[in-house]
């Protein structure tokens, strides 16, 4: 398979505001790169102010990893994984590396200054977005309200009451040998009929008996970019913890 640079992988529709090749694209000029980076960080400021975590959190983590790799080994990262959802994760196993394509020796000193200036800035913003994510995640409580014995199945439902309405999703966890917090969870919204709305817990999913989770957030953070990604990780973490306890009891620990 031919290597595809990260900036080309999503050329038609990228979830990223600034592609990782910005750092070594022409011109190799400190003042120009400062302008490009500060424009991106202003964009991040708006996302932070609105508590919109994804996909900016992922993007910042990629830029940070790229700058650290360039600074340490003079290698830039790329990946071939396609990103379809705002909270799709890019794992360490997805990353590949190649030498930075700086061919003109006269650009090395200028490039070094660009990397030095950018590294701390991106690290600061990554930490700010991480703090926002922690606030969102910690504001959420989770409770299994039906069919708890079936939580180890790969599918189920979850809901939350959001802005004076109830929102429901069906989830499907991609099957792997071992469930981890990085496991892929696909979700689709579910429309409720009027009959189900009247007595949700009793009437919903009587036949399949899939687990139903209730999630509550302290604040109405943005749904698609923050709450929904956090809901998915809360459910994964809940199932993992229950499975760990189950295995410990099984072995008499």
C-alpha positions in Angstrom: 0.0 0.0 0.0 1.4 3.4 -0.9 2.1 5.8 1.9 -0.4 8.6 2.2 0.6 11.8 4.0 -1.8 12.9 6.8 -2.5 16.1 4.9 -3.6 14.2 1.8 -5.6 11.5 3.5 -8.6 13.7 3.9 -8.0 16.1 1.1 -11.6 16.3 0.0 -13.2 16.7 3.5 -10.8 17.2 6.4 -11.8 17.4 10.0 -8.6 19.3 10.7 -8.3 23.1 10.5 -4.6 23.0 9.9 -2.8 20.0 8.4 0.4 18.7 10.1 2.5 19.5 7.0 2.1 23.2 7.7 5.3 23.1 9.7 7.6 22.3 6.7 5.5 23.6 3.8 6.9 26.5 1.8 7.9 29.1 2.8 10.2 28.1 5.6 10.0 31.5 7.3 9.5 32.0 11.0 7.3 35.1 10.7 5.0 33.4 8.2 4.8 30.3 10.4 4.0 32.4 13.5 1.1 33.9 11.6 -0.2 30.5 10.5 0.1 29.0 14.0 -1.5 32.0 15.7 -4.4 31.9 13.3 -5.0 28.3 14.2 -4.7 29.0 18.0 -7.3 31.7 17.7 -9.6 29.1 16.2 -8.7 26.8 19.2 -9.6 29.7 21.6 -13.1 29.9 20.2 -13.5 26.1 20.6 -12.2 26.2 24.2 -14.5 29.1 25.0 -17.5 27.2 23.8 -16.4 23.9 25.4 -16.3 22.2 22.0 -13.7 19.5 22.4 -13.7 17.4 19.3 -12.2 17.2 16.7 -9.9 20.0 17.9 -8.6 17.9 20.8 -7.5 15.2 18.4 -5.9 17.7 16.0 -3.9 19.4 18.8 -2.7 15.9 19.9 -1.5 15.2 16.4 0.3 18.6 16.0 1.9 18.1 19.4 3.1 14.5 18.6 4.4 15.7 15.2 6.4 18.6 16.7 7.8 16.4 19.4 8.8 13.8 16.8 10.4 16.4 14.6 12.3 17.9 17.6 13.5 14.6 18.8 14.2 12.5 15.7 13.7 14.9 12.8 10.8 12.8 11.6 7.3 13.8 10.7 4.2 11.7 11.2 1.5 10.6 8.9 -1.4 8.1 8.9 -3.7 6.4 6.5 -6.7 6.0 8.8 -9.8 7.8 7.5 -11.6 10.0 10.0 -15.4 10.0 9.6 -16.7 11.1 13.0 -15.6 14.2 15.0 -14.3 12.1 17.9 -12.6 9.4 15.9 -9.3 8.6 17.7 -5.9 8.3 16.1 -4.0 5.7 18.1 -0.2 5.4 18.4 -0.5 2.2 16.3 -2.1 4.3 13.5 1.0 6.6 13.2 3.8 6.2 10.7 7.0 8.3 10.4 9.3 9.6 7.8 12.2 12.1 7.6 11.2 15.7 7.4 11.4 16.7 3.7 13.6 19.8 4.2 16.0 19.6 1.3 17.8 23.0 1.4 20.4 23.2 4.1 20.0 27.0 4.4 16.5 26.3 5.8 17.6 24.2 8.7 18.3 27.0 11.2 15.1 28.8 10.4 13.1 25.5 10.6 14.6 24.8 14.0 13.4 28.1 15.3 10.0 27.5 13.9 9.8 24.1 15.7 11.1 25.6 19.0 8.5 28.5 18.9 5.6 26.2 17.9 6.2 23.3 20.3 5.5 25.2 23.6 2.5 27.0 22.1 0.8 23.8 20.9 1.6 22.1 24.2 -0.1 24.9 26.1 -3.2 24.7 24.0 -3.3 20.9 24.2 -3.2 21.1 28.0 -6.0 23.7 27.9 -8.2 21.5 25.7 -7.4 18.5 27.9 -8.6 20.4 30.9 -11.9 21.3 29.1 -12.3 17.6 28.2 -11.8 16.6 31.8 -14.5 19.1 32.9 -17.0 17.7 30.4 -16.2 14.0 31.2 -16.3 14.5 35.0 -19.6 16.3 34.8 -21.3 13.1 33.5 -22.9 10.4 35.6 -23.8 7.0 34.2 -26.4 4.4 35.4 -27.5 1.1 33.9 -31.3 1.1 34.1 -32.3 -2.1 32.3 -30.9 -5.5 31.2 -27.6 -5.1 33.2 -26.8 -8.8 32.7 -26.4 -8.1 29.0 -23.9 -5.3 29.1 -21.2 -7.5 27.8 -23.0 -7.7 24.5 -21.5 -5.5 21.8 -24.7 -3.4 21.4 -27.2 -1.5 23.5 -28.8 1.9 24.0 -28.2 5.0 26.0 -30.1 8.2 26.5 -29.9 11.6 28.1 -32.3 14.4 28.7 -30.9 17.4 26.8 -32.4 20.8 26.5 -36.0 19.8 27.4 -36.0 16.7 25.3 -34.9 13.1 25.5 -32.3 11.9 23.1 -31.6 8.2 22.5 -28.9 6.4 20.7 -28.1 2.8 19.8 -24.5 1.8 20.1 -22.4 -0.9 18.5 -18.9 -1.7 19.7 -16.6 -3.2 17.2 -15.7 -6.7 18.2 -12.1 -7.2 19.2 -10.2 -9.8 21.3 -10.2 -7.5 24.2 -12.4 -4.4 25.0 -10.4 -1.3 25.8 -11.2 2.4 26.2 -9.9 2.9 22.7 -12.4 0.4 21.2 -14.5 1.8 18.4 -18.1 2.6 19.3 -20.5 3.5 16.5 -23.7 5.2 17.5 -26.9 6.1 15.6 -29.8 8.3 17.0 -33.1 6.6 17.7 -36.5 8.2 17.3 -39.1 7.5 20.0 -42.7 6.9 19.2 -45.3 8.6 21.4 -46.2 5.4 23.1 -42.7 4.7 24.2 -42.2 8.3 25.4 -45.0 7.8 27.9 -43.3 4.9 29.7 -39.8 4.8 28.3 -38.1 2.4 30.7 -40.8 -0.2 30.6 -41.7 -0.1 26.9 -38.4 0.4 25.2 -36.6 -2.6 23.6 -38.8 -5.3 25.2 -37.9 -7.9 22.6 -34.2 -7.7 22.2 -33.4 -7.0 25.9 -30.3 -4.9 25.1 -28.8 -2.9 28.0 -30.0 0.7 28.4 -27.8 3.3 30.0 -28.9 6.6 31.4 -26.4 9.4 31.2 -26.7 12.8 32.9 -24.6 15.9 32.5 -24.3 18.7 35.0 -24.4 21.3 32.2 -25.6 21.4 28.6 -22.2 21.3 26.9 -22.2 21.0 23.1 -23.7 17.7 22.3 -21.9 16.4 19.1 -18.4 17.7 19.9 -18.3 17.1 23.6 -21.1 15.3 25.4 -21.6 12.5 22.9 -17.9 11.6 22.7 -17.9 11.6 26.6 -21.0 9.4 26.8 -19.4 6.8 24.5 -16.2 6.7 26.7 -18.3 6.6 29.9 -20.1 3.5 28.6 -16.9 1.8 27.5 -15.3 2.5 30.9 -18.3 1.2 32.8 -18.4 -2.1 30.8 -14.6 -2.5 31.2 -14.8 -2.0 35.0 -17.7 -4.4 35.4 -15.9 -7.0 33.3 -12.7 -6.6 35.4 -14.7 -7.1 38.6 -16.4 -10.1 37.1 -13.0 -11.7 36.2 -11.6 -11.0 39.7 -14.6 -12.7 41.3 -14.3 -15.6 38.9 -10.7 -16.2 40.1 -11.5 -15.6 43.7 -9.6 -12.4 44.1 
